[in-house]
Amino acid sequence: MPERIARSWGAEVIRGSTNQSGALALRDMQRMMKNGYSIVTTADGPRGPKYEFKIGAILMARIAGVPIIPVACAADRAWYLNRWDDFMVPKPFSRIVLAVGDPYPIPKDAALDQLEPHRLAVQETVMYLMRQCEQALQEAQQ
């Protein structure tokens, strides 16, 4: 579903997974960034677990020297697809809250074994933003 939406908006789509083609996807993302593209990813990966930020996005930001921009959203009325991630599709005319966090830089000199704290920090930021979105919706309904 996200791929179809992205393509309908004219975006390029790079598919990869940590189990099969993750290294190729990282290579393609780096090439796209060098050509001036911004990368948008669902960082919990193609198989989850849900909301667990994967290290690949952190590694790509480190390699490319770009920050990660955490984004979260919530909708007051939505359908949830019967998938591992409960993919949300807002219903027509629903109220949606979108939160964008501060850019999170990944040090270019960070060793691979030093990336875990950054992964956790970005994951916690996204979860915080999700809670903020949900709270804003609840306050709007009161």
N, C-alpha and C positions, 0 to 999 in steps of 0.2 A: 504494500500500500504506500509507504513513504516514497519508494522508488517511482511509482507511477505519478504521484503528486509532484515530485521534484522534476521529473521529465516533462510533465505538462506545463511547468513554469519555465522550461527551457534550460534546466540545470543539467550538467554532466553528472553521471552517476558512476561511482567506482564501487564495485562489489568485492568483498573479501571476507575472510573469516580467519580466526586464529587457528582453526584446525586445518584449513586447506590452503588458502591463498593469501594469508595475512601479509607475508613479506612482499608479494607482488602488489597488493593494495597500498602498502606503505610507499613503495617505489612510485606508483602512479600518483598518489597524493602529493608526494614531494615534487614530482614533475609539474603537476597542476599548480601548486603554490608558486613555483619558480616562474610560471607563466602568468602570475597575477590573480589566480583564483583563490577564493576563500573556501575552506573546507568545512562542511557541516557533517556531523556524524552522530549517530545514536551510539553513544560510548558504552552502553551495556552489552554490546555485541549481538551477534545473530542468535545466540542461544541462552544468554543470561548468565547468571541469575539477574532477575529484574532489579534495576537500580544499582547494580554493581559496575562502577566505572572500570573499564579495562585499561590495561597499561599501554595498549597500542596508541591511543590518542595522546597520551603523555609523551611517549617516545617520539611520535611524529612532531609534536610541538617542539620538543628538544632539538630534533634533527633540523627542522626548518627555522628555528629561532623565532617562532611566533608564539604569542600568548594564547591560552585557552580562554574562551569567553563562555562562562557557564550560563545556560538558559533553561528555564523551567516554565511550565504553564499548568493551568487548571481550567476546567469548564464546569458551569453549574448544571448543565445537562449534556450527557454524552452517551454514545454507544461504546462498549468495550469489546473488542474482538476476542474471540475464544482462542487466544494464543498464549505462549509463555509469558509475554510482556503485557498482556491486557491492553493492547494498543488502543488509544483513545481517539474516537472520532466525534468531535463536538456536533451536537444536533443543531439544525438550522435555528437561527435567532437566539442561540444560547449566549450567555455572558461568558467571556473568556478573559482570563488574566494571564499576562505574560510578564515574566521577570527576567531581566538580564543583569548578571553580576559583573563585578569589576574584572578586567583582564587579569588572568593569572599567568605570570611568566614562569617558564621552566628553564632553569639555568642550563646554558649550552654545555657547561663543563660538568654537569651532574653525571656521575657514573651510573651505569645501569642498575646497580644494587642500591642506589640512592634515590630512585624514582618513586618508590612506594609511598613515602610521606606526601609527595606531591599528588599522587593518585588519590590518596585518602582525603587530602585537603579539597581537591576539586569535587570529589564525590560528596563530601559533607556540604560544600557550598551549594551544589545542585539540590540536595535534599532540603537544605534550609530555604532556598528559593521556592521549592515546591510547597513547603509549609506556608510560606508567606503568601503565595498565590491562593491557596485554599482558604487561608484566614481572610484575605481580602474579599473573596466571594461570600464567605459566611457573614462578614460585617455588612456587605452590600445588601444581603437578604433581610437584615434586621430593620 
